[in-house]
């Protein structure tokens, strides 16, 4: 079988390593790949716009998409329209990650537990909301609506500083919305499942390290399984979060197919969603995939 893995991160290295370990005879291409993937397959340094043609010319049987930017740009739609099998959500389903405003509204509509938030593109509304102790308690969390590689979140303690930061974020967002969120307290955990429409697999969990020198990062290492992850918690997250969001996306005719990733805060009131992502996390994939006993390629 000939498989193409899209991406160049440690996540894609982990995916490629797992595929090759479980299926030694696999012919593996990684686009564009990295120094690690070069040891287990053929790196293909071509732009995303040429990948469908590469899949055709090289008789690729199956493609697996690693990074969120490719999913948001519609690579799954492009491949599917050409009849090439591919693993990942469509651009419409990937909005669960691409647009935090879309995800927040979906959660509100379907009563999926999450932080309270103001979604706005108005500087006046943002300043009024942050300036009112009745509407907004400190600290607050500022998030731009679009993809930021895990580095766009700001947690701010001071109201005046928060107002200035919100105004700056709205200006730099060039007409897109921002979220001004309640700051949730608790333990953070990343939860993953293979999802096909309304079907949700067994859940698996990891914890990553978010900060370096006090600044938010895309993840500076991880471990799995976390000791806090119990069968009762898994059932709770499945029933209140993962299955409802899968049903919600299917109900609006944008069914999710791929790996759904919920970033959760385990609060005193139970697990609440910080964000959804539409793919494996990096670094989480590096510590979860070695634990996977079932065949990754067959599952995908």
PyMOL commands that set and color helices and strands:
alter all, ss='L'
color gray80, all
select helices_A, chain A and resi 10-22+37-39+48-57+68-72+75-81+95-98+100-109+123-131+159-173+231-251+284-291+296-299
alter helices_A, ss='H'
color red, helices_A
select strands_A, chain A and resi 2-7+27-32+42-43+62-65+86-87+117-120+140-144+154-156+178-182+187-196+199-200+204-208+211-212+215-216+222-223+257-267+270-277
alter strands_A, ss='S'
color yellow, strands_A
deselect
rebuild
show_as cartoon
